[in-house]
Amino acid sequence: MKRIIFLIIFLVVFLLGASFALSNAQDVQLSYYFFETTVKLPWVIFGSMCVGVVLGIFSMMSMVIRLKHELSRKNKEVKVIEKEVANLRALPLKDKH
């Protein structure tokens, strides 16, 4: 259900961005350090959105990798604890009676 909601929100934002870009289809002059070029505004908007997505993914990668490592470490701890519990359950009970 979360994925469907995320997909709907993504599509709405994408369509709003596309309609904004198409309604402002004029030439824009981009000045770089060594040269200048003229590009249509929708391409500038699309390019900056792509760069933003790539930078966002790269900034999240360290957190994702850290959380995956922590999850695997916790899973190992759970296996050890489950083994310990199974061993404790297998011990015979000693009554003083």
N, C-alpha and C positions, 0 to 999 in steps of 0.2 A: 504494500500500500504506500509505503514511504517513497519507493522508486517512482510510482505513478504520479504522485504529487510533485516530486522533484522534476520529473519529465515535463509535466504540465507547466510548472513555473518557468522552467528553462525555455520551453517553446514560446511562452507569452513574452518573456524578456527578449528572446531572439527576434520575434515578430515585431515587437515595438522598436527595437534597434534597427531592423531592416526597413521598416516604414519611415523612421526618422531619417535614415540615410538616403533613401530614395526620394524623399520629399525635399531634400537639400542637395540636389545633384549639380553642384557648381564646381568650378575649378578652384584648387587651392595650391598655393605655391609653398613647397617645402624647401627650407634652406638647411643643408647639412654643412659640415665644416668645410668641405672642399668643393661642393657643387650645389646647384639649385635645380629643382624639377617641379613641374606642374602636374598634379594628379587630381582626379575627381574625388570629391569629399567622401562619397560612400566607401571608396577604397581605403582612405585614411582611417575612417571609423572602423571598418572591418579589420584592418591591420592592427590598429591599437587594441581592439577587443581580443584578437588572437594573441598578441604579446601579453596582454593582461592575464589571459587564461593560462598561458605557458608559465608565466612568473608565479601565478597562484599555485599551480601544480607543483612547481619546484619548491616553493616555500612550504608546502604541506608534506613533501616527501620525507623530511627529517622526522617530523612528528609521527608519520605513519610507520616508518621503519622502527622508531623507538618503541611505539606501542606494540608492534608485532613481536619485537624481541622480548618485551615485558610479558606478553601473552604466552609466548613459548616457555619462558622461565616459570611462570605461574602454573602452566600445565604440567611441567615436570615436578613442581612442588606438590601438586594435587595427586599425581601418580604415586609419589613417595608416601604421602599421607594415607592414601587409600590402601597401599600395601601394608603400612604399619597398622591400620585399623583391621585389616583382614588377618594379620598375624595375631593381634590382640584378641580377636574373636575366636581364633583357633585354640587359644590356650585353655587347658582344662581348669575348671573351677576347683578350688581347694576349700573344703569345709572343715571347720574345727570340730564338728560333731562326730 
